[in-house]
Amino acid sequence: RGAGMMEKLFGTTTANLVSQSPVPVIAVPGIYRATKLDTMLYASDLSNPEPQLIRVVEFAKPTGATVELLHFSMPFDSVTDLEIIHMAVRKYTDYPVTIHLKPRDFGTTLTADIEAVIETQNPSLVVMFTTRRDGFSTDYFCRATPLTVLF
């Protein structure tokens, strides 16, 4: 259970657990009802894609779930070419990965941008990575409607 968006989660038991845990955490909303796992939305800032993507694929393979990588490009990003991202993904895995590269809308919060994609895509699971040193490696967090895995 939790307050909802990332801004409300800091300071909650869930946020503390995620930041302190030495192992991956699966945060399950209180209203979540188990369904077939068919689509995994992997929200990434692409700062460390190889180990993250490998873990996402390892998690998806046993269920046959599709993997969709979501990245919001920023004006200062060094890589905003979809084909370059596709080549990098193919270098790390032969598992099919759909890439959604969207320009960052600075008129809204990043959380709102991610929630809009979740609303449109309706994934079974949302995957994001954190670091103990930095907390969330991205500002990615979403309303707790799909199951969320935080590595």
C-alpha positions, 0 to 999 in steps of 0.5 A: 500500500502507499500514497501513490505517486513518487512525490508522496512515497518518499518517507513512506515505508515502501520508499524506505524499504526500496532504498534500504533493501540489498535485494530487488523489491516488488512493490504490490499495490493493495488494490492489485489483482493477479492477472497474466503477465504479458507486457513489461514496461521498462522505464529507463533513463538509459544511463546503465542499460546493459545490466538493467535490460539483461535483468528485465529480459531474464524476468520476462523470458519465463512468462513470455512477456513482451518487453517495452522500453520507455525512454523520455529524451531530453534536449541534452541527451547524447543519444536520441536516435531510435535506430542507435537505441535499437542497435544497443538493445540488440547488442545486449539481448536477442529477446524482442524489445519494443522501444518507445522514445518520447520527447520529454514534455517540460509542461508536465512532471515526469511522473505524469508523462509516465502515467500517460504512457501507462494509461495508453499501453496498459502494461501488466508490470512496470519495471524501474531501477534504483540505486542505493547511493542516489535513491531513484536513478531516474525520477520514474515512478507511477501511480500504483495501478500496475504491479511495479518492480523496483530493482 
